[in-house]
């Protein structure tokens, strides 16, 4: 064996041991070029120059104070970039439109933002990396303390109507142009009882203001959409967290966008930037204490509040981000997000070629580095290897619940049924139109976490014929819907319930055919 390969083998052994027993300390102190498969930190730029101490590249990145962007603000990360010859300036630009305008005008090279804002603002650039998805950090909170009957979205109509009868309009508050606003749009498009037009919308600058308004007894705020650490505080104080990003874990995704100018003039710099960033993320996967401290410092939070914030954010590793970009997952997320924006009038149309909005070429080196680390630690530390691969928070097999457990679970709300779940007259046979409606619902249901959300399919009939016949028919129809949804791949706990003609729609005659309906009710489990 040549002397040239021996240091690499020794170093690979040391890194394996270091990762297994002491963390990623060694990775931060060696050149990855010494490890087979890891890229060098001094790779040449597109113009042929080396990114050494004599050839500096200045990058400006625009974002805001979101905790998921803390790594970009970290002095440790910026020092690591300097070793690659890149000097990074991170600036807060809270106005999303201005953030894009500055990118387009050449005042910035990169921006970090959410996927919905990327689609809405249409910057002159492409997605080159994925940062995180929130898994509980953002949530819809009901003001149960002021309105005791308001415990689910099903209760909204009654509370809204009572306020109107008393000459008042109920308020909803959230920070504008943030994931909170997008979460409001998601609910508006997906739940039948949630209508933004029913509320006086109060957009604020920060979730802390929305949280204060929710607690103010002098304000008629029924709903606040907030983020951590205020979500945890709301739970502790008796408010109802009706839906969080943990229930829809792919709804809110943060991305890195490079300007077209940078893509064309210095593509190698993008690769270097992403390589350093994801190396830092790999380190945080092993030990998140430094990131938690950074989040606490940035947000002036206590250690416990910073921990709550970190728990609600799932950071992409380079390997997972590459998989999203190449497997079609990111394309599906773009289509789904664009559909929400289009349905609510924030976007004229869904992009015809979503694949043209992103590129995976600049993340390849970072992904290869992560995959090499995964191979090195797999035998000794499979749990760490899974986390580095992006599988650390993979959804476990669905816990099977009994029918009675699902029925007893607190309601979230009824999904909006676009179309009609129709059956043959007097039968439980789905019509082609009914199957088409359910096919659309499959996509909607699959947006939700199988570990926190279950489904109740509730069948109703109109008052025609005997009670026993209608009860049997409603149960059969509900079961047919359950079977159809399962056949289409729904993995959630799902139950069938028949109500006969016992629960007609308020204000409609029990004999009216409109009472023949199917409710798709989401409930909270675990």
Protein Blocks (a to p, Z undefined) as FASTA:
>chain_A
ZZklmmmmmmmmmmmmmmmmnojklmmmccfklpghiacfkbccfkopacdfklccdddd
dddfbfklmmmmpmklmmmmmmnopacdddddfblklmmmmmmnopafbdcddfklmmmn
opabddfbdfbdcehjaccdddfklmmmlmbfklmmmmmmmmmmnopacdddddehifkl
mmmmmmmmmpmklcfklpccdddfbfklmmmmmmmmkbccfbdcdddfklmmmmmnopac
fbdfklmmmlpccdddddfklmmmmmmlmmmmmmmmmmmmmmmmmomklmmmmmmmmnop
afklmmmmmmmpccddfklmmmmmmnommmmmmmmmmmmmmmnopafbdcfblmlmpcfk
lmmmmmmmmmmmmmmmmmmmmmlmmmmnopmmgccddddddfklmmmpccfbdcddedjd
dddehiabdcfklmmmmmmmmmmmmmpcfklpccddddddddedjfklmmmmmmmmmmmm
mmmmmmnopabdcddddekjmlccehiafklmklpccddddddeZZ
